[in-house]
Amino acid sequence: MDTGLLQNTVLFSRIKEDDIETALKELNAAEKRYKKGSVILHAGRTTDRMGIVLFGSVTIESNDIWGNRTILSHVGKGQFFAETYALLTDEPMLVDATANEDCGILFLEINRLTNTAPGNDEWRVRILNNLLTISAHKNLALSGRSFHISPKSIRGRVMSYLNSVSLQKGSRTFDIPFDRQQLADYLNIERTALSKELGRMQKEGIISVRKSHFIILSTQE
């Protein structure tokens, strides 16, 4: 396992390479690959493992029994998913984790941090502290989505989302992690309606869009 990649993640921040190797053994690290569209973790089931994306990306989705899909978040390289369920091992998952593209996932039995005696291992304390940071970032991401879907108009939802991405990237030119259908699912609107609205916004000179590449041309609605 390439510990260099892990050292650059939030989970293993400020942890020495030797300690990372120890942690991987203690947490029963296991790497697995998935094809695009494969369900990695299923709603309704429990898990004792969190996932780290080594390459590719994952979407966290709510898929109901009537076939409706809502994308809640995008998990890219070096990011994490299912850490809360991995700590609360008796809690059934309410979402699916799905391969957004061919990807590699490193699984960790993170609940072993609390189920075994901590001793004097500094890396255990650091990982638990880092998990708190990850949880805080996840809460921000979820609250951000609630802002994006609160406007009643499609344009309002699109502009809210594009504004947030622009602020995060520090630029009015950026790529988003979603294709057109995924963006529609994330904003909880119909794909056709989204495409029409993006076309209108482009004609009006508000944005320029090509696939997942956006340029905000005007701040006037």
C-alpha positions in Angstrom: 0.0 0.0 0.0 1.3 3.4 -1.0 1.5 5.3 2.4 2.6 8.4 0.5 -1.0 8.9 -0.8 -2.4 8.2 2.6 -0.2 10.8 4.3 -1.8 13.5 2.1 -5.3 12.6 3.3 -7.1 14.2 6.2 -7.5 10.9 8.0 -3.7 10.3 8.3 -2.7 13.9 8.6 0.3 14.4 10.9 0.9 10.7 11.3 4.3 9.2 10.6 4.8 6.7 7.8 5.7 3.9 10.2 2.6 4.6 12.3 0.4 4.5 9.1 1.7 1.1 8.3 0.9 0.0 11.9 -2.5 1.6 11.7 -3.3 -0.3 8.4 -2.5 -3.6 10.1 -4.5 -2.8 13.2 -7.5 -1.6 11.2 -7.5 -4.7 8.9 -6.9 -2.6 5.8 -8.1 -4.2 2.5 -8.0 -2.8 -1.0 -10.7 -3.6 -3.6 -11.5 -2.4 -7.1 -14.9 -1.7 -8.6 -16.3 -1.1 -12.1 -18.3 2.0 -12.9 -21.9 1.7 -11.7 -21.1 -1.0 -9.1 -22.7 -0.6 -5.7 -19.9 -0.6 -3.1 -22.1 -0.4 0.0 -25.8 -1.0 0.0 -28.6 0.9 1.8 -30.3 -1.2 4.4 -27.2 -3.1 5.3 -24.7 -2.5 8.1 -21.0 -2.1 7.7 -17.9 -2.1 9.9 -15.7 -0.6 7.3 -15.2 3.0 6.0 -13.8 3.6 2.6 -10.9 5.7 1.2 -11.0 6.4 -2.5 -7.5 5.6 -3.9 -8.4 6.4 -7.5 -11.6 7.2 -9.4 -14.6 8.5 -7.5 -17.8 7.5 -5.7 -21.3 9.0 -5.4 -23.3 8.8 -2.2 -26.9 8.2 -3.3 -30.4 7.8 -2.0 -32.3 5.3 -4.2 -35.9 4.7 -3.0 -38.1 1.7 -3.8 -39.9 3.6 -6.5 -36.7 4.1 -8.5 -36.0 7.7 -7.6 -32.4 8.7 -7.2 -31.0 11.6 -5.3 -27.2 12.2 -5.2 -26.1 13.6 -1.9 -22.4 13.9 -2.4 -19.4 13.2 -4.6 -16.3 11.5 -3.1 -13.1 12.0 -5.0 -9.5 10.6 -4.7 -8.2 10.8 -1.2 -11.7 11.4 0.3 -13.8 9.1 2.5 -17.2 7.6 2.9 -19.2 5.5 5.4 -17.1 6.5 8.4 -20.1 7.2 10.6 -21.7 3.8 9.8 -18.4 2.1 10.3 -18.3 3.5 13.9 -22.0 2.8 14.5 -21.9 -0.8 13.3 -25.5 -1.7 14.2 -27.0 1.2 12.2 -28.3 0.2 8.8 -27.1 2.5 6.0 -29.7 4.9 4.5 -27.7 5.5 1.3 -25.8 3.6 -1.4 -22.1 4.2 -2.1 -21.8 3.7 -5.9 -18.7 3.7 -8.2 -19.0 6.9 -10.2 -16.2 5.5 -12.5 -13.8 2.6 -12.2 -12.2 3.1 -8.8 -10.1 1.6 -6.1 -11.2 1.6 -2.4 -9.2 1.0 0.7 -11.4 -0.3 3.5 -10.6 0.2 7.2 -12.4 -1.3 10.2 -12.3 2.0 11.9 -14.5 0.8 14.8 -11.4 -1.0 16.1 -10.1 2.3 17.3 -12.8 2.4 20.0 -13.2 -1.4 20.6 -9.5 -2.0 21.6 -7.5 -0.5 24.5 -5.7 2.7 23.2 -2.5 2.1 25.1 0.1 4.8 24.3 -0.4 4.8 20.5 -0.4 8.5 19.4 -1.6 7.5 16.0 -4.9 6.3 17.4 -5.6 9.7 19.0 -4.7 11.5 15.9 -7.0 9.4 13.7 -9.9 10.0 16.1 -9.2 13.7 16.0 -9.0 13.6 12.2 -12.3 11.8 12.0 -13.9 14.7 13.9 -12.5 17.1 11.3 -13.8 14.8 8.5 -17.2 14.8 10.2 -17.3 18.6 10.3 -16.5 18.9 6.6 -19.2 16.4 5.8 -21.7 18.4 7.8 -20.8 21.5 5.8 -21.2 19.7 2.6 -24.7 18.4 3.5 -25.8 21.8 4.8 -24.5 23.3 1.5 -26.8 21.0 -0.5 -29.8 22.0 1.6 -29.1 25.6 0.4 -28.9 24.5 -3.2 -32.3 22.7 -3.2 -34.2 25.3 -1.2 -34.9 27.8 -4.1 -38.1 27.0 -5.8 -36.9 27.8 -9.3 -34.5 25.7 -11.3 -32.4 28.7 -12.1 -32.1 29.5 -8.4 -30.9 26.0 -7.6 -28.3 26.0 -10.4 -27.0 29.5 -9.5 -26.7 28.5 -5.8 -24.7 25.4 -6.7 -22.4 27.2 -9.3 -21.8 30.0 -6.8 -20.6 27.6 -4.1 -18.3 25.8 -6.5 -16.9 29.1 -7.7 -16.2 30.2 -4.1 -14.5 26.8 -3.3 -12.4 26.9 -6.5 -11.6 30.6 -6.2 -12.4 31.1 -9.8 -15.4 31.7 -12.2 -14.0 29.0 -14.5 -14.2 25.4 -13.1 -15.2 21.8 -13.7 -17.9 20.2 -11.6 -17.7 16.5 -10.5 -21.1 15.6 -12.0 -22.4 14.8 -15.5 -25.8 16.3 -16.5 -27.9 13.5 -15.1 -26.0 13.5 -11.8 -26.3 17.3 -11.5 -30.0 17.0 -12.0 -30.2 14.3 -9.3 -28.1 16.3 -6.9 -30.3 19.4 -7.3 -33.5 17.3 -7.3 -34.8 18.4 -10.6 -35.6 16.7 -14.0 -32.7 16.4 -16.4 -34.6 17.8 -19.3 -35.7 20.9 -17.3 -32.1 21.4 -16.2 -30.7 21.2 -19.7 -33.3 23.8 -20.9 -32.5 26.1 -18.1 -28.7 25.8 -18.7 -29.4 26.6 -22.4 -31.4 29.7 -21.5 -28.7 30.9 -19.0 -26.1 30.5 -21.7 -28.1 32.4 -24.3 -28.6 35.2 -21.8 -24.8 35.4 -21.2 -24.9 34.4 -17.6 -22.8 31.3 -18.0 -20.9 29.3 -20.6 -21.1 25.5 -20.3 -19.7 22.6 -22.1 -20.4 19.2 -20.5 -19.0 19.6 -16.9 -17.0 22.7 -17.6 -18.6 26.0 -16.5 -17.6 29.7 -16.8 -19.7 32.3 -14.9 -19.9 35.2 -17.3 -22.2 37.5 -15.4 -23.3 37.9 -11.8 -26.6 39.3 -12.9 -29.6 36.9 -12.8 
